[in-house]
């Protein structure tokens, strides 16, 4: 697990209910601005206005803009990891392996699409602040393990004949293909998004099935 926000040096953990609620609004406002404008669009004054919390209170809690971004970076990574694991764990696979693998691909792609804006913003943050880079590999490894476990479940009895390392490679293909598609689709008109997502899902599903036959 990545370190919690309160373990970041210079960040004071809120003790009272009102303080926790106001700090939650600050973090939510930061996430919104990150998703909409990217890291350079996150100014404490704008966070203050959006959250309804004074600039002085924000600085008193986190000490600096950099610390606020570190808090949000860590929390969003953990939120996305938890959400992906929960989505995959909730899948009820059928005895038809190909159908189960397509279910898994759909869930995986849907989760990343839901978070595409914040994922891009977090990646941009890492290039600005190397300290943030340390949390990424750990969360990636945990997500990888969850997808590998879901692939094994989807294969059912057939999983015993598949090397776990190969399942890990299949995840790497899923991850790289989805990120590449998302990068390319960012330049497409919004009206083309749903059609392209469906087409990509179908292609990725076929690829996963072929790799695991």
HELIX and SHEET records of a PDB file:
HELIX    1   1 UNK A    5  UNK A    7  5                                   3    
HELIX    2   2 UNK A   17  UNK A   37  1                                  21    
HELIX    3   3 UNK A   39  UNK A   41  5                                   3    
HELIX    4   4 UNK A   44  UNK A   51  1                                   8    
HELIX    5   5 UNK A   55  UNK A   62  1                                   8    
HELIX    6   6 UNK A   65  UNK A   89  1                                  25    
HELIX    7   7 UNK A   97  UNK A  114  1                                  18    
HELIX    8   8 UNK A  116  UNK A  128  1                                  13    
HELIX    9   9 UNK A  130  UNK A  155  1                                  26    
HELIX   10  10 UNK A  156  UNK A  161  5                                   6    
HELIX   11  11 UNK A  164  UNK A  185  1                                  22    
HELIX   12  12 UNK A  190  UNK A  192  5                                   3    
HELIX   13  13 UNK A  193  UNK A  212  1                                  20    
END                                                                             
